[in-house]
Amino acid sequence: MPEKRSRLVENLPVPIQLIERRIYLIRRQKVMLDRDLAELYQVKPIALRQQVKRNLDRFPDDFMFQLTKKEADLLVSQTVIPSKQSFGGYLPYVFTQEGVAMLSSVLRSKRAIQVNVAIMRAFVRLRQMLESNEELNRKFAAVIRKLGEHDKYFKVVFDELEKLSNPPTRSHRQIGFAIKGNR
């Protein structure tokens, strides 16, 4: 089975790592830009948008949405996109995982199907990594909490260690009797 799985990954038309770099977090959703998808499918961006517009009933708002000017500017300012010119003079559409899956029914080429498989795997892999990070964050927070509970005990131990390492200084008292005044 592992051999078959590795063959499937090798036969993907696009490396999953390349796809992962093109998945962005916008409006708290993982999305891909229409221009990136068009490049992966090896179609012109205008052709992809035309197919989507012909089948708008397949793309509700949770599958696809158009970026605002502010969001597009933010992508450019974060150097995700080299310049606004790469948008082709319009505000780009972005597709969620569900929207990308729906694209395979609109773009019926063999490459579109293969690329969609690779994209779905990339989304799943990212989700697994995020879940793993969340689990690590929960465990780390639990350790921090536990250490916080034990802080008072550590303080007592450190105070006692400090006392042992720095013995109390004694005042120099004279041994014997002290005589006050002459009689």
Secondary structure by P-SEA (a helix, b strand, c coil): caaaaaaaaaaccccaaaaaaacccccccccccaaaaaaaacccaaaaaaaaaacccccccccbbbbcaaaaaaaaaaccccccccccccbbbbbcaaaaaaaaaacccaaaaaaaaaaaaaaaaaaaaaaaaaaaaaaaaaaaaaaaaaaaaaaaaaaaaaaaacccccccccccccccccc
